[in-house]
Every structure is written in C-alpha cells, then in structure tokens.
Amino acid sequence: MKDKEKLWEKAKKDFPCDPALQEVHYARLKIHEQAKEMTDREYVEFIKIKAKKVIGGNTEKIKVSP
C-alpha cells in the first residue's frame, strides 16, 4: 500500500463520519510525514513555501524567533 493510501486510511478511520475533517487530517498527516526529519527552521521555511503556493503573496514578513 502506498504512503498516500495509508494516510487516507488513517484519516478516514480517525474521522469516519466527517469528510471535511478527513481532508484536514490527511493534510496534517501528509505535512507531518514530509517534515518529520526537518529542523524547526527548515519546517518554518517549508510551511512558508506551501503557504505561498496556496495564498500567494509575500511570506517574507513571517519571522522566526531564535
């Protein structure tokens, strides 16, 4: 079974009666899998890139505390 299918299976199991929450949970699980080896700073940059794809615009104003 592919990773994507496993993530969907888990999302559907965790929220069997709510397709909207399945979508949100799947997205969270996918991001978790993609980012689990990243440092905190790498993770913030990863999220900024993803946000820019979704909302567009300038994400440079988002600052990370040391």
N, C-alpha and C positions, 0 to 999 in steps of 0.2 A: 504494500500500500504506500502511495506517495505521501510525502510530508503534508502537502496541501489537504489531501483527503483525511489524514489523521487529525489535522487541526479542525476541519469542518465537523468531523465525527464528534470530537470533544465539545465543540461549541453547541452542537445540536443536543448532545447528552446533558450538558450543563443547563441549557435553556430550551427544553423540549417543546414548550408551548408558545414561544415568543421569537418569531423570525427576526424581528428588529434587534433584539439582544443577541441573537446568534451572530448577526452581522458584526455588531460591535465587538463581541467576544472573540470572534475569528480574527478581526483586525488586530486586537490586542495580543492575541496569541502569536500571530504572524510577526508582529513587531518584536515581541519578546524573543522569538527564535532568531530573527535576523540580528538582534542587538546583544545577545547574551554574552558574547566574547568581547564586547566593546568596553572601553573605559567610560567614565561619566562624561568627559568632554567629547569623546567620539560619539556617544549616544546623543548628546545635545545637537551636535552638528548633523547627525543622521536625521533627527526629528526636524531640524530646520530645513533640510533639503526636501524632506517629504512634505512639510507644510507649504513650502514654496511651490511645489508641484500642484498642490490642492488649491491654495488660495492665491497664489501668485504674489507679486509684490516683493518688497524688501524685508527680509528676515534678519538683516544685519543689526537691527536695533535690539534684538534679543541678546542679552548679556548673561554670561555665566559667572557666578561668584567663585572665587578661588577656593 
